[in-house]
Amino acid sequence: LILDCRHASCHFTDPPKVHLASGAAFASIEVEPGQQVYLGNVDIKVAFYAMELPGKLRKYFGLPHDVRAGDDVGITHLEGVKLLPGTRIVPVFCAIPMGWTHSLAVCQPVLEGRSRKVAGITAENALVDRKIAPAIDPLIHTEYADNFESYAYQEPFVAKAAKEVGGLLNDAGLPTHDVFVTKGGASLGWEFSAVEPILGVSHRGMWRLRLGLLEFARLT
């Protein structure tokens, strides 16, 4: 569920910048001849909606008018109190809404903070925007909103990193999808070859680019 938060976002200053791995960062990864890259991934389920919005901010993310609890939205209890069907309430968001300008700036530090409690996962070997990629041996990693990705020449390294990050996220009350480890494969719009030291745009990324350009050409 993505909300139109343009009006709500006008009540806030510009969000702090986050440093996600960019295309230039991926392009700077150097893979030695004869080596293949293993990928380890774990991601938070419905990431923004697994995180609670502070109570003082919820007034900015509600319906523009009140509704009848039972008759309009089917709510019978609120914080343990039984409501009559005609009780007037104003539903508000209790989670961080997708569409708010600050949502990514809230989610990203949570993932980074939990990930970097794992041994060997540090700021120094992180793949981020506007920095040359660290050496892939023994391991590099990146956190992208709700995704933790690790890359190495040895499968056990990425498997261990992804599993431990997943465990720390679960300990913090954040549900995750299953960890998966692959030899080569897609990662955040990029594709690592499973047989050669080659990195390129994923098939999905190419189609999105192609369709986007075709739509742009149609409108101009």
C-alpha positions in Angstrom: 0.0 0.0 0.0 1.6 3.3 -1.1 0.0 6.5 0.1 -0.2 9.9 -1.5 1.7 11.7 1.3 2.5 14.9 -0.7 0.3 17.1 1.6 1.6 15.4 4.8 5.2 15.7 3.7 4.8 19.5 3.4 4.7 19.6 7.2 8.3 18.3 7.5 11.7 19.5 6.6 13.7 17.8 3.9 14.7 14.3 5.0 18.3 13.5 5.7 20.2 11.9 2.8 20.8 8.2 2.7 23.7 6.6 0.8 22.3 3.6 -1.1 24.5 1.6 -3.5 24.2 3.3 -6.9 24.9 2.0 -10.4 28.3 3.6 -10.3 29.1 1.8 -7.1 28.2 -1.5 -8.6 30.2 -0.7 -11.7 33.3 -0.2 -9.6 33.3 -3.7 -8.2 36.4 -5.6 -9.4 36.2 -9.4 -9.8 39.4 -11.3 -10.3 39.7 -13.5 -13.5 38.5 -17.0 -12.9 36.4 -16.1 -9.9 32.6 -16.2 -9.5 30.6 -14.2 -7.1 28.2 -15.7 -4.5 25.3 -13.6 -3.3 23.6 -13.8 0.1 20.3 -12.0 0.7 17.8 -11.4 3.4 15.0 -8.8 3.4 12.4 -7.4 5.8 8.8 -8.3 5.0 6.8 -5.2 4.2 9.6 -3.2 5.7 8.1 0.2 6.4 4.9 -1.4 7.7 6.8 -3.5 10.2 8.1 -0.3 11.9 5.9 1.8 14.2 5.3 5.4 13.6 5.8 7.6 16.7 2.4 8.6 18.2 3.0 12.3 17.8 3.4 12.0 14.1 0.2 10.0 13.4 -2.0 13.0 13.1 -0.4 13.8 9.8 -1.4 10.5 8.3 -5.1 10.1 8.8 -8.3 10.4 6.9 -9.4 14.0 6.2 -12.7 13.4 8.1 -14.1 11.1 10.8 -16.0 7.9 10.0 -18.4 5.6 11.9 -16.3 2.9 13.6 -18.5 -0.1 13.0 -20.7 0.9 10.1 -18.0 2.4 7.9 -14.7 0.6 8.7 -15.7 -2.4 10.8 -13.8 -1.5 14.0 -15.5 -2.8 17.2 -12.7 -2.2 19.7 -10.0 0.4 20.2 -7.2 -0.1 22.7 -9.3 -2.6 24.6 -12.4 -0.3 24.7 -15.6 -1.6 23.0 -17.0 0.9 20.4 -20.6 1.4 19.3 -21.1 1.0 15.6 -21.9 4.7 15.2 -18.9 6.0 17.2 -17.1 8.6 15.2 -13.3 8.0 14.8 -10.5 9.2 12.6 -8.3 6.3 11.4 -4.6 7.1 11.4 -1.5 5.2 10.3 0.4 3.5 13.1 3.2 2.3 10.8 5.7 4.3 8.7 3.8 5.0 5.4 5.3 4.3 2.1 5.0 7.6 0.2 6.2 9.8 3.0 9.5 11.6 2.2 11.1 10.5 5.5 10.2 6.8 5.3 13.4 5.7 3.6 15.5 7.8 6.0 13.8 6.0 8.9 14.1 2.5 7.5 17.6 2.6 6.1 19.4 3.4 9.4 17.5 0.6 11.2 18.7 -2.0 8.6 22.2 -0.6 8.7 22.3 -0.6 12.5 21.2 -4.2 12.9 23.4 -5.4 10.0 26.6 -3.9 11.4 26.3 -5.7 14.7 27.4 -8.8 12.7 31.1 -9.6 12.8 32.8 -8.6 9.6 29.9 -6.3 8.5 31.2 -2.7 8.8 31.1 0.7 7.2 34.5 0.1 5.7 33.4 -2.9 3.5 30.0 -1.5 2.6 29.0 -0.8 -1.0 27.5 2.8 -1.0 27.0 5.7 -3.3 29.9 7.9 -4.4 32.6 5.6 -3.1 34.7 3.0 -5.0 33.7 -0.5 -4.1 35.8 -2.1 -1.4 37.7 -5.3 -2.3 35.3 -8.2 -2.7 37.7 -10.5 -0.8 36.7 -11.6 1.8 33.3 -10.0 1.6 31.4 -6.8 0.7 27.8 -5.9 1.6 25.1 -3.3 1.0 21.9 -2.3 2.8 19.2 -1.0 0.5 16.0 0.1 2.3 14.7 -3.4 3.3 17.3 -5.6 1.6 20.6 -6.8 3.0 23.0 -8.2 0.3 26.4 -9.7 0.7 28.9 -10.6 -2.0 32.0 -12.9 -1.8 34.0 -15.5 -3.6 33.1 -18.1 -1.0 29.6 -19.2 -0.4 29.9 -19.8 3.4 30.8 -16.1 3.9 27.6 -14.7 2.3 25.4 -17.4 3.9 26.7 -16.7 7.4 26.3 -12.9 7.0 22.8 -13.1 5.6 21.6 -15.6 8.3 23.1 -13.6 11.2 21.6 -10.3 9.9 18.2 -12.0 9.5 18.5 -13.3 13.1 19.2 -9.8 14.4 16.3 -8.3 12.5 14.0 -11.0 13.9 15.3 -10.3 17.4 14.2 -6.7 16.9 10.7 -7.7 16.0 11.2 -7.3 12.2 10.0 -10.3 10.2 12.1 -11.4 7.3 11.7 -13.6 4.2 13.9 -16.7 4.0 17.6 -16.2 3.4 18.8 -17.2 0.0 22.3 -17.8 -1.3 23.1 -18.1 -5.0 26.1 -18.4 -7.3 25.7 -15.3 -9.4 22.2 -14.0 -9.9 20.2 -10.8 -9.6 20.8 -8.1 -7.0 19.1 -4.8 -6.8 18.7 -4.4 -10.5 22.0 -5.9 -11.4 23.0 -9.3 -12.5 26.2 -11.2 -11.5 27.2 -14.0 -14.0 27.3 -17.5 -12.5 30.1 -18.6 -14.9 32.2 -15.5 -15.6 33.4 -12.5 -13.6 30.8 -10.2 -15.3 28.3 -7.8 -13.8 25.6 -6.2 -15.9 22.0 -4.8 -15.7 19.5 -7.5 -14.9 16.9 -8.6 -17.4 14.2 -7.0 -15.3 16.2 -3.8 -15.1 16.7 -3.7 -18.9 12.9 -4.2 -19.5 12.1 -1.4 -17.1 14.5 0.9 -18.8 13.2 0.0 -22.3 9.6 0.4 -21.4 10.3 3.6 -19.6 12.1 5.1 -22.6 9.3 3.9 -24.9 6.7 5.6 -22.7 8.9 8.8 -22.5 9.2 8.8 -26.3 5.4 8.4 -26.7 4.7 11.4 -24.5 7.2 13.7 -26.1 
